[in-house]
Amino acid sequence: MGLHVDEHSNYNVLSRIATSDGHGENSSYFDGWKAYDNDPFHPIDNPKGVIQMGLAENQLCLDLMQQWIKQNPQASICTSEGVSELKDVANFQDYHGLPDFRKAIARFMGKARGGGAKFDPERIVMSGGATGAQETIAFCLANPGEAFLIPTPYYPGFDRDFRWRTGVQLLPVQCHSFNNFKITEPALVTAYQKAQRCNIRVKGILVTNPSNPLGTTLDRETLRTLVSFANEKRIHLVCDEIFSGTVFDKPTYVSVSEIVEEEPYYDSDLIHIVYSLSKDLGVPGFRVGVIYSYNDAVVSCARKMSSFGLVSTQTQHLLASMLGDDDFTTKFLAESRRRLSRSYKVFTAGLHMVGIKCLDSNAGLFCWMDLKHLLNEVTVEAELELWRVIIKEVKLNISPGSSFHCSEPGWFRVCFANMDDNTMETALKRIRTFVYRGNDTAAAQAKKKNKRWNAALRLSLPRRFEEMTIMTPRLMSPHSPLVQAAT
């Protein structure tokens, strides 16, 4: 007969990681995914279900990849045309990766960034997605307890990827809407000095370019400020560039690699790039992450550590052929940007019709939506109350800004690239109905002192303020949100 082990006794027999809430599952970001998983929208089977708008996936161009695979069966070992490569692909490969794969990735990275910089295949380090790449670079650059500065708002998954198992801290650099959340040197100095007063050693800065959740790109001036600040303080700069191929409007994208090449007096040993094919190609299930460092010691260490999260040689083999097809990648990136631009314009125009504004953006798979005018009061609690109404009544899973560590209540990230046109129109129709109803309700309650939302509209999820350790919900392996419209 087995002994019953309660939660309290686990603290004595398991590790701190196993008994902690470090992954951040207990957050509003994660609760939204639970609501979707429990009631997923389908145009026929469940037309009143929750529409997934909290998933930053690029599902707009998978048809182009399907077409290429059909036309190039020899690229896969799972076809009669390509099975002859089985022995070479299936045998053990070391952690350097297939040479053709690294060459193809390096070429594609340059092309996705507009050709402004070239990348050396010998500096390409594989990883199991951007998640593994972020953790590996954190292990290489910092010790437990040391910290990286990170501008807000920022992707909740960094709390998991960069912090959870490494013990590295993330310290916010406060950015604000009055200047479109621009990263400034005074904000960097303030965060750095605060860490010093708390006796926390700052080892670097972590930024996303294009930004998740803002959907904006860093200009050349801001990138130079970041590189100069890192050089001055002798700390690292890690640029997450996984959305670099999703830039669909001006200004032109600038990678930190261009700054390194333009300014040879910078110490490039302090500059590192994280990349993935999850967003630009729309293949997160392939788990292809990349670390690109200008520091030889980091490349060497990261390559050894990649043994814990290699990319399947079968995946490498297929992608080496696909990304090595320059004609295909050129057409793919151009068409992807065209479709992203169209979806962005359709969605934001629909929001504008009901008085909802978004931060002007030019990249990414999402909008940074301003719903401050719908809050009862400008607080995080009011933001989460509104979010519960949107989940429960409007049946849309959008992500509250507080889960992205935004210091200004009322902002929400909403994804538009993981659905077809009909699903988007359904989402916009729900938003229109909600806003018009809200306006009527506000008018009816104008004479009353209590202007709180009708209690019947509240979602029965726990009410809480967002903590500083909110994570991504990927652990749930949600259903695909791409719902094909019925014809």
Secondary structure by P-SEA (a helix, b strand, c coil): cbbbbccccccccccccccccccccccaaaaaaaaaaabbbbcccccccccccccccccccaaaaaaaaaacccccccccccccccccccccccccccaaaaaaaaaaaaaaaccccccccccccccccaaaaaaaaaaacccccbbbbbcccccccccccccccccbbbbbccccccccccccaaaaaaaaaaaaaacccccbbbbbcccccccccccaaaaaaaaaaaaaacbbbbbbcccccccccccccccaaaaaaaccccccccbbbbbcccccccccccbbbbbbbccaaaaaaaaaacccccccaaaaaaaaaaaaaaaaaaaaaaaaaaaaaaaaaaaaaaaaaacccccccccccccccccccccccccaaaaaaaaaaaacccccccccccccccccccbbbbbcccccaaaaaaaaaaaaaaaaaaaaaaaaacccccccccccccccccccccccbbbbccccccccccccccc
